[in-house]
Amino acid sequence: MVHIIGANNSVFNQFIAEIRDENIQKDSMRFRRNMERMGEVMAYEISKTLTYATTEVVTPLGIANVPLATEQPVVATILRAGLPLHHGVLNYFDKAENAFISAYRKHHKDGSFEVKVEYLACPDINNKILILCDPMLASGNSMVLTYKAMMQRGKPRHTHIVSVIASLEGIDYAKKHLPENVTLWCGAVDDELTAQSYIVPGLGDAGDLSYGTKI
């Protein structure tokens, strides 16, 4: 299942507009904060899919019956670009366990590249709800490789993939190579993907815009 948050009119689209705007992008703190706010919105939407049980809460004047989630998810991110988005999700699932994984493009002299997954710090995710954050779903290859790497730590009951900008090609690739118990949450979907796997119009390099240009 694919949910496109920006398809419905809401303040969420203001955040999308600002992270795309080349002038506003010059303020890296605002870029990170907008990523974080979008993570919060997506966490709220994902929270509606969880299982709840009524719990008695004692107030100074009596007892209130409140439906509360029966478990916390594991929140994972692909370093480094996914950190602000991850932080936003964690703001709402503040008792969640966390996982971190590195995935990067290793470029070759002929202009091609391959995705390398090297670092993984992850709790047991067996039979848990997993939320995997990466701001850009371009070709989908990095996401699929990351998902497969995380399966070394267990088989989650359900996985929610959170991306701010996705390409149509990336969504199609994810649908073909990920199991049915995976849900995609996207802020916006762009039609074009270049030969170098950059989304157009996209927004540029989310990691560089958050933390500075790498060499």
Secondary structure, DSSP 8 states (H G I E B T S, - for coil): -EEEGGGS-STHHHHHHHHH-TTGGG-HHHHHHHHHHHHHHHHHHHHTTS-EEEEEEEETTEEEEEEEES---EEEEEETTTHHHHHHHHHHSTT-EEEEEEEEEEE-TTS-EEEEEEEEE----TTSEEEEE-SEESSSHHHHHHHHHHGGG---SEEEEEEEEEEHHHHHHHHHHS-TTEEEEEEEEESEE-TT--EESS-S-HHHHHH----
